[in-house]
Amino acid sequence: MSQSRPIRTLLFSTLYPSSVRPNHGIFVETRLRELLKSGQVETRVVAPVPWFPSSNPRFGEWAQMAATPAFEERNGIQVWHPRYALPPKVGMNVAPWTLAWGARATVAKLIREGFDFDLIDAHYYYPDGVAAAMLSRWFKKPFVVTARGTDLNLIPQHPWPRKLIEKTAQAASGSIGVCAALMDELHKLGADREKLHVMRNGVDLERFQPLSKESMRQELGLPQGLVMLSVGHLIQRKGHDVAISAAALLPDATLVIIGEGEERERLEQQVVRLGLSERVRFTGAIANTQLARWYSAADVLVLASSREGWANVLLESMACGTPVVASRIWGTPEVVQNDVAGRLVMERSGEAFAAAVRTLYAARTDRAVVRRYAEGFSWAQTSDAQHSLFQSLSMKAVAQ
């Protein structure tokens, strides 16, 4: 590779936003955008989506996948969305193959038209990383896989995916974890420690800045007193039910739940059952660009997840001056390192979270101090580490 041009990477992942699903995998796009600011890397994105025959809204997320454009440009980055088959019942086991085959023609076209990339930058170990290993063999390019959470703390519980993850880790030129806990887990699966790299997510300190709490509450129609946020997809592992249980034990608290997903009806039923309809508000999904208003309006962010790699919402909240209460799991202690940032909870129960929220609220932490803590998590270090790794692997590939 010539030193006179930027490193060329192909970002490959099903976790990437589109004009139809702007919040889907936004953390992958954010890391890429930060990396590209250096001017030393040039990237094309191949972000496959499952094939589905109808974009009729009644099909929900499947309809959104069908409506995703085959090509688009987002924030100056060219993104392709080839289709792949994801059959029911057997989809989990065959996804790496259908994903790789679905993307193969698009990758070949990129090379044919002049973007002869130096390496594949894959995100999410299964099925994306496994598929990237196949593309690596077909196109004779090195590849790196970034692990992000459930791909290593949940999926390896299934024997066949676990075997493929282990094989992929051995073939990869490098593996990146957004927290040390994930790389420890990959090492337990047999990965070479020398090929494991921890590159934590940063936070966009321009997008997430403290705004006036009083102004935001007035604008968003929130009351005075304790306001709690619970942000994330409405799925079981995110623990919104725990946040609701905690709110029931805090008589003066208002809980705002931001997100959409399969658990919404069950959560709404829980709210009614506990008599909290006047104190719990569901907003649905909110654009990432608008979240700073909600973080700034709140007193505390509650994250009661059972599994997390590196929870971006924690840093986003703290960058807006709002401390957090979170489950002590996986990479979260690497984010919440002291009482300025917030509190960590060992037990995922309403009682434990309510007690932690009560303690944190009583402490009246200075929001400016919380913001300064978040400023220690800029993207610069991660972007530099990425560039160094990619440059090393590219030079090694040329030497061979």
ChimeraX attribute file (.defattr): number of C-alpha atoms within 10 A of each C-alpha:
attribute: neighborCount
match mode: 1-to-1
recipient: residues
	/A:1	15
	/A:2	9
	/A:3	8
	/A:4	7
	/A:5	11
	/A:6	17
	/A:7	21
	/A:8	22
	/A:9	22
	/A:10	21
	/A:11	24
	/A:12	29
	/A:13	27
	/A:14	19
	/A:15	20
	/A:16	25
	/A:17	20
	/A:18	23
	/A:19	14
	/A:20	15
	/A:21	16
	/A:22	14
	/A:23	18
	/A:24	15
	/A:25	16
	/A:26	16
	/A:27	19
	/A:28	20
	/A:29	20
	/A:30	18
	/A:31	19
	/A:32	19
	/A:33	16
	/A:34	17
	/A:35	22
	/A:36	17
	/A:37	11
	/A:38	14
	/A:39	10
	/A:40	14
	/A:41	18
	/A:42	18
	/A:43	22
	/A:44	18
	/A:45	24
	/A:46	24
	/A:47	24
	/A:48	26
	/A:49	27
	/A:50	19
	/A:51	17
	/A:52	17
	/A:53	10
	/A:54	14
	/A:55	16
	/A:56	12
	/A:57	11
	/A:58	9
	/A:59	13
	/A:60	10
	/A:61	14
	/A:62	18
	/A:63	18
	/A:64	20
	/A:65	23
	/A:66	20
	/A:67	18
	/A:68	21
	/A:69	16
	/A:70	14
	/A:71	15
	/A:72	15
	/A:73	12
	/A:74	13
	/A:75	8
	/A:76	8
	/A:77	16
	/A:78	13
	/A:79	23
	/A:80	23
	/A:81	24
	/A:82	23
	/A:83	21
	/A:84	20
	/A:85	17
	/A:86	19
	/A:87	14
	/A:88	7
	/A:89	8
	/A:90	9
	/A:91	12
	/A:92	16
	/A:93	17
	/A:94	15
	/A:95	21
	/A:96	24
	/A:97	17
	/A:98	20
	/A:99	28
	/A:100	25
	/A:101	18
	/A:102	21
	/A:103	23
	/A:104	17
	/A:105	11
	/A:106	16
	/A:107	23
	/A:108	15
	/A:109	12
	/A:110	15
	/A:111	12
	/A:112	10
	/A:113	8
	/A:114	8
	/A:115	17
	/A:116	17
	/A:117	20
	/A:118	24
	/A:119	24
	/A:120	26
	/A:121	24
	/A:122	30
	/A:123	27
	/A:124	23
	/A:125	28
	/A:126	25
	/A:127	25
	/A:128	25
	/A:129	31
	/A:130	28
	/A:131	25
	/A:132	32
	/A:133	25
	/A:134	19
	/A:135	23
	/A:136	19
	/A:137	12
	/A:138	12
	/A:139	15
	/A:140	13
	/A:141	18
	/A:142	24
	/A:143	30
	/A:144	28
	/A:145	29
	/A:146	26
	/A:147	25
	/A:148	24
	/A:149	23
	/A:150	16
	/A:151	22
	/A:152	23
	/A:153	18
	/A:154	11
	/A:155	18
	/A:156	20
	/A:157	10
	/A:158	11
	/A:159	10
	/A:160	12
	/A:161	21
	/A:162	18
	/A:163	12
	/A:164	20
	/A:165	25
	/A:166	19
	/A:167	16
	/A:168	24
	/A:169	25
	/A:170	16
	/A:171	17
	/A:172	21
	/A:173	20
	/A:174	23
	/A:175	29
	/A:176	25
	/A:177	28
	/A:178	22
	/A:179	26
	/A:180	20
	/A:181	22
	/A:182	27
	/A:183	23
	/A:184	15
	/A:185	16
	/A:186	24
	/A:187	17
	/A:188	12
	/A:189	18
	/A:190	13
	/A:191	23
	/A:192	14
	/A:193	14
	/A:194	9
	/A:195	16
	/A:196	23
	/A:197	19
	/A:198	19
	/A:199	20
	/A:200	25
	/A:201	25
	/A:202	25
	/A:203	26
	/A:204	19
	/A:205	18
	/A:206	7
	/A:207	15
	/A:208	24
	/A:209	18
	/A:210	22
	/A:211	16
	/A:212	12
	/A:213	19
	/A:214	14
	/A:215	13
	/A:216	18
	/A:217	18
	/A:218	13
	/A:219	12
	/A:220	11
	/A:221	10
	/A:222	18
	/A:223	14
	/A:224	14
	/A:225	11
	/A:226	18
	/A:227	23
	/A:228	27
	/A:229	26
	/A:230	25
	/A:231	27
	/A:232	22
	/A:233	20
	/A:234	24
	/A:235	17
	/A:236	17
	/A:237	14
	/A:238	19
	/A:239	23
	/A:240	27
	/A:241	24
	/A:242	23
	/A:243	27
	/A:244	28
	/A:245	20
	/A:246	25
	/A:247	27
	/A:248	22
	/A:249	15
	/A:250	18
	/A:251	11
	/A:252	12
	/A:253	19
	/A:254	24
	/A:255	27
	/A:256	23
	/A:257	25
	/A:258	20
	/A:259	19
	/A:260	17
	/A:261	14
	/A:262	11
	/A:263	14
	/A:264	19
	/A:265	11
	/A:266	12
	/A:267	19
	/A:268	17
	/A:269	12
	/A:270	16
	/A:271	21
	/A:272	12
	/A:273	10
	/A:274	12
	/A:275	12
	/A:276	19
	/A:277	13
	/A:278	10
	/A:279	18
	/A:280	22
	/A:281	17
	/A:282	15
	/A:283	11
	/A:284	15
	/A:285	16
	/A:286	16
	/A:287	10
	/A:288	13
	/A:289	10
	/A:290	11
	/A:291	18
	/A:292	20
	/A:293	21
	/A:294	25
	/A:295	30
	/A:296	26
	/A:297	29
	/A:298	27
	/A:299	24
	/A:300	25
	/A:301	28
	/A:302	32
	/A:303	29
	/A:304	28
	/A:305	23
	/A:306	15
	/A:307	20
	/A:308	23
	/A:309	23
	/A:310	26
	/A:311	23
	/A:312	16
	/A:313	19
	/A:314	25
	/A:315	30
	/A:316	25
	/A:317	32
	/A:318	32
	/A:319	32
	/A:320	30
	/A:321	32
	/A:322	31
	/A:323	33
	/A:324	28
	/A:325	24
	/A:326	25
	/A:327	24
	/A:328	22
	/A:329	19
	/A:330	20
	/A:331	21
	/A:332	23
	/A:333	17
	/A:334	15
	/A:335	19
	/A:336	23
	/A:337	13
	/A:338	12
	/A:339	15
	/A:340	21
	/A:341	27
	/A:342	26
	/A:343	22
	/A:344	23
	/A:345	18
	/A:346	11
	/A:347	12
	/A:348	18
	/A:349	17
	/A:350	20
	/A:351	18
	/A:352	18
	/A:353	29
	/A:354	22
	/A:355	15
	/A:356	21
	/A:357	28
	/A:358	16
	/A:359	13
	/A:360	21
	/A:361	16
	/A:362	9
	/A:363	11
	/A:364	10
	/A:365	18
	/A:366	12
	/A:367	20
	/A:368	15
	/A:369	17
	/A:370	24
	/A:371	25
	/A:372	16
	/A:373	19
	/A:374	26
	/A:375	17
	/A:376	11
	/A:377	19
	/A:378	17
	/A:379	20
	/A:380	14
	/A:381	13
	/A:382	20
	/A:383	23
	/A:384	14
	/A:385	15
	/A:386	19
	/A:387	17
	/A:388	12
	/A:389	16
	/A:390	25
	/A:391	21
	/A:392	11
	/A:393	19
	/A:394	22
	/A:395	15
	/A:396	12
	/A:397	16
	/A:398	10
	/A:399	8
	/A:400	5
